[in-house]
């Protein structure tokens, strides 16, 4: 087949470690991207965010259901067709002779992929490990740091449960002390966050765990300002970036953190079960590998990639997800995501009984927003939405209560209008009932 022949050409040089990942930018889709991007020439990201013809074309690059509206991209995001195609091609290729093509060919592509991700992340390739998700990356760091009994770690009650459970394990096993803060959200106030964290620091604080974007509510935190205060006190900074990489427009070094992990199957729209971990180069030696490694306390970032047999097909298709993301552009993508959020939240808060619990300012929010309806539990609002085939998720967690709604770049304004009409009906019914 021609597609097979092209694919094999793309694999040329793999045995020498120069694997060329199947980039959609070398296909007909690239030409289409160029043509559609030309219409945005000279426009700011904010102006481009409102070009519905362009984003309509982006929507057609996804295979999302036309019947069920997916507003839970905060859980996991779908992949565009280009990424799905790359994944399938790699998967079929592996099945011709698995041990040969997986270990001797595709596995060699990790270095090229590492470089590609590093360029997007704005860091050195030697600071990035490719893994399966943010949970794995953060657990690797949490369980791998050299901490002793009595050492303190600052966490918040709004951090993600998997991470908090990892810290609780260290507390139970190693005798460290967790110092808890409770955030009153939403906020558009940097000093508030800085004060909350700094007030929890003591001479025994060794690590502060910061969630870059609080997944329950869509709140972006001023990580850099907190990190600067922490470093002045000799405290290391671990950032949960599960919801910010390829969502917000930033580079990892901008955060001033020592450690960072994200799920690439979220906002980058890479294959399910793909992730990335960043460890500042001079810190690598201080973190033990989570799984067995020839040198678990060594300075090589690759010690964190000893996962055994993994899905090489999904890993290699990450490169195509990066290409697709770059085709849109980080600034333009974020502007669109924030525009979608403001489009529906600005109108929703005009509905009697409906309240939005997410900041408006683009400095403090992106695509994710939390909504509640007076007199109804989150589960009731969630059920009311799903009755109209709108998929969101009810949230009740540490003084946060509502339904999380998360559009993506494939979401149209018509989709959001359908959401608004349904919310209006739910709120009207609740007022009548009361």
N, C-alpha and C positions, 0 to 999 in steps of 0.2 A: 504494500500500500504506500501511496505517496506520503501519508502522514507518518508511517513508520520510518520511511527513508529519511524524512526531515528530522524526525526525532533522533535517529541514530547519528545524523550529522551533528545535531546539537550536543550529543554525548561525546563528540570527538575530543580526544585529548584527556578523557576522564582518567585513564590509567596513569597519567602523569600528574594528576591532581589539578588539572585545569578544566574541570567540568563546566560546560556552559549550560546553565540552567535554562529550561525551555521558557524563554521570555515571550510573552504575548506581544511585546513591542516589535518582534521580528515577523509578525503575522499580519493578516488583513485587518485584525483588530487595531493594530498600531496605526495604520493609515486612517482608520475611522476615528481613532482618538485624536490624531493630528487635525483632521478636518473639523471635528467638533470643538476642539480647543481653540481653533482659529477664531471662532465666533466670540470668544471671551477675551481676545487680544486687547490689551489696553484697559481692561476692567479691573477694578480692585477686587480682592476676594469677596468683600461684602456685596459688591455689585453683581459679581458672577453667581453669588448664592441665590439670586432671585431669577436667574434665567431658566425658566421651566422647561424649555425645549432641550437644553443641555442635560438637565437632570432627568428628563424623561428618557433620553438616550441611555444614561447611566442605569436607570431602572431596568431597561431592556437587556442589560448585560447580566442581570440576575435571573434566577429561575424560581423566585418566590411565588407562593400560592396566590392566585388571583381572587380566591374566595376567603381565605383566612388572613386577616390583617395581623402581621407580626409586629407587635410593639414591645417585645421582650428581647431586643438586641442587646440589652444589658446582661443577659445570660450568656448567649453565644450568638455570633453573627453568621449569616449565610455567606457562601463564597460566590464570587462572580463566575460566570461560565468559563472564563479563561483559566481560573485556578482549578475548577473542577476537571477541566480537560487535561491540564498538566498532571494532576493527581492520578487520573485514570490511566494516562499514558505510562507514567512511571510504574504504576501498580501492575499493569499488563506486562511491561518490560521485565519487572522483577520475577514474574511467574514463569518466564521462559527457562530460567536456571537460577533460582533464588539465592543460593549461597554465593554464586559467582557474581551475579549482577548487583546484589545488595552490598556485599562486603568489599568486592574488588573494584566496582565501578561507582555506584551511587554514593557509597560512603565517602569516596574521595571528593565529592562535591560539597562537603560541609565547609571546607575552607573558603570556597568561593562564596557560599551563602553567608558565612560569617562576615566576610568583607562587605557584602551587600547590606546586611542588617546594620553593621557598624556605621556605614555611611548615612543611613537613615537615622540612626540613633545619635550620631554626632560624637562617637567615641572611638577608641582603638578596637580593632578586631580582637586583640588579645585580652579584652575585658568582657567579651560576650561568650556565654555558653548557650547552646541551643538545647532546649528540653521540651517538656510536654505542656506545661501551663504555669501560671503564676504561683499556684499552690506548691508545686514541686520546687520552683525556684526559691520562694520565700522560706519553705521548710528546710531546704538545703542550708540556707544562711542561718536561720534561727537555731537549728540543731547542730550547726557546724562551728559556731562562734566559740571562742575560748572564754567561757564565763565560769566563775567560781561561786560558792555559797556566799550569799549576802550581796552580790552584785545586783544592781537595780536596773530594770528595763521599764521605760515609760510606754504605755499603750493606751488606747482609748476604747471606750465601750462601743464605739461606732465602727471599729475595725472589723474586718471580715472574720467570721467564726473559725475557719480553717487555720488562720494565722494565730488567732488567740488560743486555740487549742494546742498549737505547737508550742507557744510560749508557756502555757499551763503545764505541758509535759516537762519542759525544762525546769519549771518551778518545782514540780513534784519530784523529779528525778535528781536534780542538781542543787536544789536549795537556793536558786536565785529568787529575787523578790520582784513581783510585778507591781508597778505603781500605776494606778488607773486614773484617767481623767474622763469626764463626761461632757461631751460637746453639746451645746445648745444650738441646733441648726434649724433653718438656714442662717448664714451670716455673710455679709459683705464687708468684712472688717478684719484686716490683717492683724492689728494689735491684739484683738481678742484671741485669735489662735496662738499667736506667739506667747502671750501671757499665760494661757492655759497650759501650754507645754513647759515653758520655762519655770513656772511656779511648781512644777512637779519634779524638776531637776534637783538633785542633791549631790554632794561629793561622791556618793556611791553609784550614781547613775553611769552606766556604761554604754547603753544603747537606747535610742528613741525610735519607735516604730511609727511611721506616718503613712496614712492612706492618702494618696495623691488626690483621688476623686472618690468620695464616699459613695459606694455603689447603691446604697438604699435610697438616696435622696438626690444625687447628682451634684453635691457640694464639692467644689475644688478648693483645696487648702493651700496656703502660701508656704509650700515646702521649703523653698530656698531661705526664707527669712527664719524659719524654725531651725533649719540645718545650720545656718550661720551661728545662731545662738548656741546650738549644741556643740559645734566644733570649738567655739571659744572656751568651752568647759571640758574639752577632751572627750566628748561623747560621740560615739559613732551613730550614723544615720542610715536606717533601713527604710526604703520606700516601697510600698505596695502600689505598683503602677498598672494593675490589671486592667483598669478602665481608661487609661490616658494615652498609652502608646498608640500612635496612628489615629488618635481621636483629637486630643489637644495638639496645638502646633508648638512643639518644644523639642529640645535635644536633652538627652539624659544629663550631661554635665551641667546644664542650666540649673538643675535642682540642687547641686552641691552635695549630693548624697554619696555614701560609700557603697551602698548596695541597692539594687533595684531589680524587680522582676515583673514580668507581664505575661499575659496570655495572648498569643498572636491570633488565636481563633476568635478573638473578640473584634476589636476595631480595625485590625489589619485585614480581616476576612481571609485569613490563611486556613488550611485544613484543620478540622477538629483535632484537638489533642496536640497542638503545637504551641511552644512558648519560648521565652528567652530570659536569661538572667544576666545582669550586669554586676561585676565586682571590680571596683577601682583597682588598678593594676598592682599597686603596692599593698593591697589588702588580701590578695588571693591566697597567699601563703598562710594567712591567719584564719582561714576558714577550712574546716575539715570537709572532705567529700562525703556526701550522704551515703553513696553506694561505694562498693569496693573499687579501689584504684591503686595502681602500682606505687604512686606517691601521693597519698591522700592529704598530706599537709604540704605539698609542694607548691611552686609558684605558677604552674601552668593551668590556665583556665580550662583546659580539656579534661582535667581530672574530674570535673563535674558532669562529664558526658558519658561516663561508663555505665550506660543503662542496659547493656546487653542488646538483644534483638529488639529493634524498634520498627516503626513504620517509616522506612526510608522514602517511600512514595510520598507520604504526606509531608515529610520534612523537606524534601527537595522542591515540592510545589510551593513552599513558602516564598521562594524567589519570584514566582509569578505574581503572588499577592503583593509583594513589594513593588513590582513593576506597575500593577494596576493602581495601587495607591499613589505612586509617583506620577502616573498619568493624569490623575486628578490634581494632585498637589496638596501638601499638608495644610497650607493656609486656606486654600479654597475649600478643602474638605471640612475643616473645622468651621469655617464661616457658614457653610450650608447646614451643618448639623445644628449649630446654635440658632440659625434662622428658623429651622423646622421647629425647634423647641419653643422659641418665642412666638412663632406663628400660632401654635395651638394654646400655649399657656396664657398668652395675653388675652385671647378670646374666652378661654375657659373661666378665668377669674371674673369675667363679667356675668357669668351664670349664677343666679342666686343660689346660695348654699354650697357652691363649689369653691375650694381653696387650693392654691398652689403652694407647695412647701419647698421650692427650689429658688436659688438666687436668679436674678434676671441678668446681671452684668456678665459679659463674656469672660471676664477675669475670674469669675467664680462658678461658672457653669458651662456645660456643653449640651449634649443631646439628651441626657437623662433628666427627667423631672418627676416629682411625686405630686399626686393629686388626691384630694379627699372630698367626700360629699357629706354635708352635715346630716347627722342622724343615721348614717349607715356605717357599718364596719367595712374595712378594706376588702374582706372576703365577699361581702355583698355587692360592692361596686365591681369587683373583679368578675363575679358571676354575671352581673348585668351586662358588662362589656362582652363577655364571651357568648352570651345568648345571641348577640349580634355578630358573632364570629370575629371578635376583636380580642387578640391574645395579649394580655399584659400580666402583671404579677402583683398580688397583694403583699404589703410589707407591714409587719408589726415587729419592731426591734428597737429597744433602748430609746425611749421617748420619740420614736419615729413611727408614724402610722399613716398609711395611705396606699395608693396603687401606683407602682412605678411604670411609667410610660417611656419607651425608648425607641424613637424612630431611627432610621439610618439613611444613607445617601440614596437608596432605592425608594424611599418613602415619598409619595406625591402629596401635594396639597389636598387633592381630593380624598386621599386616605385620611388625612388629618381632619378634613371636614366631616367625614363619616364618624370619626372619633368624637368630635365636638357635638354632633347631632345626637349621638348615643348618650354622651354625658349629660346633655341637656334633658333628655328623656328620663334618665335615671334620677337626676336631681328634682325634676318636676314631680315624678312619682313619689319621691321621698317627702317632698313638701306637702303633697296631697294626703299622704298617709299620716303625717304628723298633725 
